[in-house]
Amino acid sequence: MNADERRYDYCFHPRLSAFIGGLNSLEPYRSRGSRPGAPILEEVTQHEYDPGRPIGVFDSGVGGLTVLKALRQRLPHQDFLYLGDTARVPYGRKPREMVQEFASEVVEFLIGKGVQAVVIACNTASACALPELAERTPAPVWGVIEPGVEAACRMTRSGSVGVIGTKGTIASGAYQKRLEARGLKVWAQACPMFVHLVEEGLADSPEAELMARYYLGHRPQIDTLILGCTHYPVLHEVIQRVTGGSVSLVSSAEVTAEMVKQALMPAAANGAPGRITHYVTGDVLAYKHTAEAIGGVEGELIPLDVTTLAREQPEETPYRIV
Amino acid sequence: MNADERRYDYCFHPRLSAFIGGLNSLEPYRSRGSRPGAPILEEVTQHEYDPGRPIGVFDSGVGGLTVLKALRQRLPHQDFLYLGDTARVPYGRKPREMVQEFASEVVEFLIGKGVQAVVIACNTASACALPELAERTPAPVWGVIEPGVEAACRMTRSGSVGVIGTKGTIASGAYQKRLEARGLKVWAQACPMFVHLVEEGLADSPEAELMARYYLGHRPQIDTLILGCTHYPVLHEVIQRVTGGSVSLVSSAEVTAEMVKQALMPAAANGAPGRITHYVTGDVLAYKHTAEAIGGVEGELIPLDVTTLAREQPEETPYRIV
């Protein structure tokens, strides 16, 4: 398998596809109507699939492009709006409240653009901001954690599973709580250097091998490992080499995309390929460059001034740090 | 030494301070007047020290705060404008032409703000954009490479020195060419994961130890090592532990600040402490958070829309990626 093929291949294990079926039992979080303190959003009552309206996909950076790609493979005629919040990346080491605020701003922006549903393709934001965020959003909101948990529950035979992710995701306990509630034994490990290895183009390097052995070498006996960060599929080969063939890897990108497709159940369409629009809060050329480590971007790229998202940072009024 | 002390201590080796003296022989690059194709800038003819005008300091992110801090220690009454181009960070793995363009935009912005001199506190930008950039800038422009080279030349006894930096800095050969031109034997090593270790708050961690041993373990016999990236001083302890006591570390932050001070030769002032203003192209809160790994920020923080810098990315006109 060459480097390009590796980048585009996120369905790792023959056993995984057999377990993906039936994921439509997973409901998205749904709005329960507005509540005091919630942002004022246009009320959207129809949650059924509307081929004319885009689906919003959101990540702190380029990692969520793995989820967008998996969605595109399943919904090729669907329009997508992808928001990469690269001006504020990475979310993984930021305080929970800050991530909640960022996620709330971004979802509000996407709803304002008329999306029919939102996929939070960011484990940190899913861990920190769901389900509270979904409760005040008048459209279905999916995260990447529930699908990963569901897939792991279906795949494990021993009942002992692992999950790796950013510091923020692991510290939130979001995966661990859900897996333990399903009766599984869980080993969790933060791997803060993995995202950087991917974005540096070092997925296949001695550095990646050293870091993977450091993070995964002391794992207990598990038979399933959730890659709880959208960047990690790019490290699939080194992770599989270190964990050995007896551990099945679960890519949240693939299982989330499958779940969204089945939940929306669109009629088979034969129209034109869907349009992709990327809103980028950081520099657009830098975004395109970094995305090459993930598999590249296609579609329209639109710079988005982060100050139009951030409610707390008026552009006109500098403030003094205390 | 506790963690806070370590962050603020960038003058590593007792021998270094003895060699910093006399660095005023290092001239900044000076404008040779405008030339065809150069941006139209207000002509500034006076290069002597003017206590009423700020000095501009520029880095792709928070790393240059080590240089700002070293400058502040030497010029406590001086005003500084620091520009952290965090919307486009990191520069280290971007193409040379892209870095040249970014640096040019930023210097033009700072000149427009009335700075009397610019310190490019970014090794990648210094390597890629000097001296061409300085030639069309009507104010002194210093980089961090010449001072580091000068200090290493004065420190080495064996004539064999090393330099570590980002991929971009090392690939540019900027340090190697200058050191070899001075008759030294040079070993150069890119350490792309070092910046990430610092920004993840992992300067004192098993990951840092592993990476330092990987990058530095195979070095030849050298007696001096230039830390050719403004983040690396934060890794001083682990680098010194791995290289052993016989290798002297040169911090470009310290030697650059000393050189700027001596070149400007300001009269001893007893006025109020200088004011610091930070312009940040990425998210301001994220900048402040990341800067905590470097030692924190003080002064005023002003968000700066990166599209006002970037000439090639009109905000109104989305474009299609080909």
Interface residues (C-beta under 8 A of the other chain):
Chain A: T86 A87 R88 V89 R93 K94 P95 M98 K167 P192 M193 H196 L197 E200 G201 L202 P206 E207 L210 M211 Y214 T277 T281 G282 D283 V284 L285 A286 K288 H289 V297 E298 G299 E300 L301 I302 P303 D305 V306 T307 A310 E312 Q313 E315 P318 Y319 R320 I321
Chain B: T86 A87 R88 V89 R93 K94 P95 M98 K167 P192 M193 H196 L197 E200 G201 L202 P206 E207 L210 M211 Y214 T277 T281 G282 D283 V284 L285 A286 K288 H289 V297 E298 G299 E300 L301 I302 P303 D305 V306 T307 A310 E312 Q313 E315 P318 Y319 R320 I321
